[in-house]
């Protein structure tokens, strides 16, 4: 089992945490979801594909990118945290 971390935008409250958790738990292969509202980060454990997880988050209304995806940018595209 592995874990993946994502930067997730537009999470502002505990209701957002609930929606994000539900969207990710519905993806095949996900065994656990940990959400840090303060850091806008989500850690997903299991064998799910990163692209499937990002698609699930996007469909739920929470744009996401793999953590570290913005590393090295000199100008932020709005997804950095």
C-alpha positions in Angstrom: 0.0 0.0 0.0 1.3 3.4 -0.9 0.1 7.0 -0.2 -0.2 10.0 -2.4 -0.4 13.6 -1.4 -2.3 16.4 -3.2 -2.7 20.1 -2.9 -6.5 20.7 -3.0 -8.0 24.1 -3.7 -11.3 25.6 -2.5 -11.5 23.7 0.8 -12.8 26.2 3.3 -14.7 24.3 6.0 -15.4 20.9 7.5 -18.2 20.3 5.0 -15.6 20.6 2.3 -13.5 18.0 4.1 -16.5 15.7 4.2 -17.1 16.1 0.4 -13.4 15.6 -0.4 -13.2 12.5 1.8 -16.4 11.0 0.3 -15.2 11.7 -3.3 -11.9 10.0 -2.7 -13.2 7.0 -0.8 -15.5 6.3 -3.8 -12.4 5.7 -6.0 -11.5 2.0 -6.3 -8.3 1.2 -4.3 -8.6 3.9 -1.7 -8.2 2.6 1.8 -7.8 5.9 3.8 -8.1 9.6 3.3 -6.5 12.2 5.6 -7.4 15.9 5.0 -5.5 18.9 6.4 -7.9 21.8 5.9 -5.3 24.3 7.3 -2.7 23.2 4.8 -5.0 22.5 1.8 -3.5 19.0 1.6 -5.0 15.6 1.3 -3.1 12.3 1.8 -4.7 9.2 0.2 -3.6 5.7 1.1 -4.2 2.7 -1.1 -3.5 1.5 -4.6 -5.6 4.1 -6.6 -4.2 5.9 -9.6 -3.2 9.5 -9.1 -5.1 10.6 -12.2 -8.3 8.9 -11.0 -8.0 10.7 -7.6 -7.4 14.1 -9.3 -10.4 13.5 -11.6 -12.6 12.6 -8.6 -11.6 15.8 -6.8 -12.2 17.9 -9.9 -15.6 16.3 -10.4 -16.5 17.2 -6.7 -15.5 20.8 -7.3 -12.1 20.8 -5.6 -9.3 21.4 -8.2 -6.2 19.4 -7.2 -2.6 18.7 -8.2 -0.1 16.2 -6.9 1.9 17.8 -4.0 5.1 19.1 -5.4 3.7 19.6 -8.9 4.4 23.3 -8.6 8.0 23.0 -7.4 10.5 25.0 -9.3 8.0 27.5 -10.7 9.2 31.1 -10.6 5.7 32.5 -11.0 2.9 30.8 -9.1 0.0 29.6 -11.2 -2.4 29.8 -8.2 -2.1 26.1 -7.2 0.8 26.5 -4.8 0.3 26.4 -1.1 
